Amino acid sequence: MTSKRSSKEKPFNFQPVNERTVVRPFEAKDKTAGGIIIPDGAKDKPIAGKVLASDADGIEIGSTVVYAKYGGTIIAINGEELVLLKKEDILGIYTN
């Protein structure tokens, strides 16, 4: 698999193996549509994110994926919390 990155992103020096994918989860919402602020303990765990690196066929870097709520392993790379997922934990890929 080859890594294609835009020039705007920081260098990413991690390549997953065995059909795994590294995802940057999207931020959980801080307030509801009605303006109520949600405390950190009550926020839902993110279930979607952007692919940073992948060894899985059919999953491209930069794609937006939806994954199982409690799937994957949280890892820290360059001070950022990311999710390392098995291909089976990815439920779908957003298409344009």
C-alpha positions as a Markdown table, in Angstrom:
| # | Residue | x | y | z |
|---|---|---|---|---|
| 1 | Met | 0.0 | 0.0 | 0.0 |
| 2 | Thr | 1.3 | 3.5 | -0.8 |
| 3 | Ser | 0.6 | 6.5 | 1.4 |
| 4 | Lys | -0.8 | 9.6 | -0.3 |
| 5 | Arg | -0.8 | 12.7 | 1.9 |
| 6 | Ser | -1.5 | 16.3 | 1.2 |
| 7 | Ser | 1.2 | 18.8 | 1.9 |
| 8 | Lys | -0.9 | 20.4 | 4.7 |
| 9 | Glu | -0.7 | 17.4 | 7.0 |
| 10 | Lys | 2.0 | 16.6 | 9.5 |
| 11 | Pro | 4.3 | 13.7 | 8.6 |
| 12 | Phe | 2.8 | 10.5 | 9.8 |
| 13 | Asn | 5.5 | 7.9 | 10.5 |
| 14 | Phe | 3.3 | 4.9 | 11.3 |
| 15 | Gln | 2.2 | 2.1 | 8.9 |
| 16 | Pro | -0.3 | -0.4 | 10.2 |
| 17 | Val | 0.0 | -4.1 | 9.3 |
| 18 | Asn | -2.4 | -7.1 | 9.1 |
| 19 | Glu | -5.4 | -5.4 | 7.5 |
| 20 | Arg | -5.5 | -2.5 | 10.1 |
| 21 | Thr | -6.3 | 1.1 | 9.7 |
| 22 | Val | -5.4 | 4.3 | 11.7 |
| 23 | Val | -8.3 | 6.8 | 12.0 |
| 24 | Arg | -8.4 | 10.3 | 13.5 |
| 25 | Pro | -11.9 | 10.3 | 15.2 |
| 26 | Phe | -14.1 | 13.3 | 14.7 |
| 27 | Glu | -14.8 | 15.5 | 17.7 |
| 28 | Ala | -18.0 | 14.9 | 19.7 |
| 29 | Lys | -20.5 | 17.7 | 19.8 |
| 30 | Asp | -20.2 | 20.2 | 22.7 |
| 31 | Lys | -23.8 | 21.3 | 22.6 |
| 32 | Thr | -27.2 | 20.2 | 21.4 |
| 33 | Ala | -29.2 | 21.9 | 18.7 |
| 34 | Gly | -31.2 | 23.7 | 21.4 |
| 35 | Gly | -28.0 | 25.2 | 22.9 |
| 36 | Ile | -27.6 | 22.9 | 25.9 |
| 37 | Ile | -23.9 | 22.3 | 26.7 |
| 38 | Ile | -23.0 | 18.6 | 27.0 |
| 39 | Pro | -20.5 | 17.7 | 29.8 |
| 40 | Asp | -17.5 | 15.5 | 28.8 |
| 41 | Gly | -18.8 | 12.5 | 30.7 |
| 42 | Ala | -22.1 | 12.5 | 28.8 |
| 43 | Lys | -20.7 | 12.8 | 25.3 |
| 44 | Asp | -21.1 | 9.9 | 22.9 |
| 45 | Lys | -18.0 | 8.1 | 21.8 |
| 46 | Pro | -17.1 | 9.1 | 18.2 |
| 47 | Ile | -18.0 | 6.5 | 15.6 |
| 48 | Ala | -16.6 | 8.2 | 12.5 |
| 49 | Gly | -13.2 | 9.6 | 11.5 |
| 50 | Lys | -10.7 | 10.3 | 8.8 |
| 51 | Val | -8.3 | 7.6 | 7.6 |
| 52 | Leu | -4.6 | 8.5 | 8.1 |
| 53 | Ala | -3.0 | 5.2 | 7.2 |
| 54 | Ser | -4.3 | 1.8 | 6.1 |
| 55 | Asp | -3.1 | -1.7 | 5.2 |
| 56 | Ala | -6.6 | -2.8 | 4.3 |
| 57 | Asp | -7.7 | -3.3 | 0.7 |
| 58 | Gly | -10.4 | -0.9 | -0.4 |
| 59 | Ile | -9.7 | 1.7 | 2.3 |
| 60 | Glu | -7.9 | 4.8 | 1.1 |
| 61 | Ile | -6.0 | 7.4 | 3.0 |
| 62 | Gly | -8.2 | 10.5 | 3.5 |
| 63 | Ser | -11.5 | 8.6 | 3.3 |
| 64 | Thr | -14.1 | 9.1 | 6.0 |
| 65 | Val | -15.2 | 5.9 | 7.7 |
| 66 | Val | -17.8 | 4.8 | 10.2 |
| 67 | Tyr | -16.6 | 2.2 | 12.7 |
| 68 | Ala | -18.0 | 0.1 | 15.6 |
| 69 | Lys | -18.6 | 2.2 | 18.7 |
| 70 | Tyr | -16.3 | 0.1 | 20.9 |
| 71 | Gly | -14.1 | -1.2 | 18.1 |
| 72 | Gly | -10.4 | -0.6 | 17.8 |
| 73 | Thr | -7.5 | 0.3 | 20.1 |
| 74 | Ile | -6.8 | 3.9 | 21.1 |
| 75 | Ile | -3.1 | 4.8 | 20.4 |
| 76 | Ala | -1.2 | 8.1 | 20.8 |
| 77 | Ile | 1.0 | 9.2 | 17.9 |
| 78 | Asn | 2.7 | 12.6 | 17.9 |
| 79 | Gly | 0.7 | 13.5 | 21.0 |
| 80 | Glu | -2.7 | 12.9 | 19.3 |
| 81 | Glu | -5.2 | 10.2 | 20.2 |
| 82 | Leu | -6.0 | 8.0 | 17.2 |
| 83 | Val | -7.9 | 4.7 | 16.8 |
| 84 | Leu | -6.3 | 1.6 | 15.3 |
| 85 | Leu | -9.0 | -0.5 | 13.7 |
| 86 | Lys | -9.2 | -4.0 | 12.3 |
| 87 | Lys | -10.9 | -4.1 | 8.8 |
| 88 | Glu | -13.8 | -6.0 | 10.4 |
| 89 | Asp | -14.5 | -3.0 | 12.8 |
| 90 | Ile | -15.1 | -0.6 | 9.8 |
| 91 | Leu | -18.8 | -0.6 | 9.0 |
| 92 | Gly | -18.8 | 1.7 | 6.0 |
| 93 | Ile | -17.0 | 4.3 | 3.9 |
| 94 | Tyr | -18.5 | 7.7 | 3.0 |
| 95 | Thr | -18.5 | 8.4 | -0.7 |
| 96 | Asn | -18.7 | 11.7 | -2.4 |
